[in-house]
Amino acid sequence: MADVEDGDDSLYVLTAMVVTPGRFPGVFGDDYPAACAALGLLPAADGYGLVLGQDGTGARWTVVVDDVPLVAVAIAAWDCGMEYDLSPREETVVAALPGWPVELAVQAPGVPAPHDPEPEVDLAGLPRLAPPDAGEWGGPQRRLGADEIALRWAQWREETDTSEFTSPGPQEGQDAATPAEVTHAHPGVRRALGEAHGYLESPPPPGRVRSAFASGEARTLRVDGPGWSLVARTDDIAFVLLDEEPAQVLPVGRGARLPALLEGLAALAPPES
């Protein structure tokens, strides 16, 4: 627990996250510019840190700072089970936004239960952040689902039988420099894979393709497009989630074509922050 001081106000820090071209919570959008727009921010090359907490009245606030390295170090320490006093300097604060973008199961001790800021607080022009409705299905829920699969890859992989999802080899005469498109029985998955393949020829906005460390020399990929999300490991299979298939996770077998697509996408991803 730490405090972010802003004049006479204090924020009791509960958690934090970063929003950069290479790393951001999928709840905000399909790419980095969309994520910034959801926060009412202009896309900055170095990105932003988000500090989630409660003020002295218990109200939920998300404080945006431009000291991304500080926030990233705090997250890394917490992930390792270490204590870290996340206290950004006042001059690094870019904005204070009402609400939280995700549900938190914790709250600050000694203050009232988490709630939205009181109506008399001047919030003119500020986006109000709130978690997506867990009872609905759409872009935010689909992207959060893909984020969860990326986080718990080993568990999802262990429970998935991909024997029926292998892809045929490249077509005769296929240009070796251009990976053949991956096929799939589901038309929505074919569309998603085709649009992901199109990124190799026409790079998408920053953040549509993101890459993170995995075991060995592999990378974990998160790729998004209109109505679809893909999560994969470059040495393994892929999973696709679609807006038109609520809460369904559709596996794509490795086959002969998927590896080239995944390697090509990994090359497009910005460095992870």
Protein Blocks (a to p, Z undefined) as FASTA:
>chain_A
ZZddehjbccddfbdcdddfkbccfklombfklmmmmnopacdfklpaddddddfkopac
ddddfblmlmmmmmmmmmnopacdddddfklpmbdcedjfbdcfbdcehiacdddddfkl
ccehiacdddddfkbccfklmmmmmmmmmmmmmmmmmmpcfklmcccdddehiafklccd
dddfblklmmmmmmmmmmmmmccdehkaccdddehjbdcdddddehiacdddfklccddd
dfklghiacdddfklmlmmmmmmmmmmpccdZZ
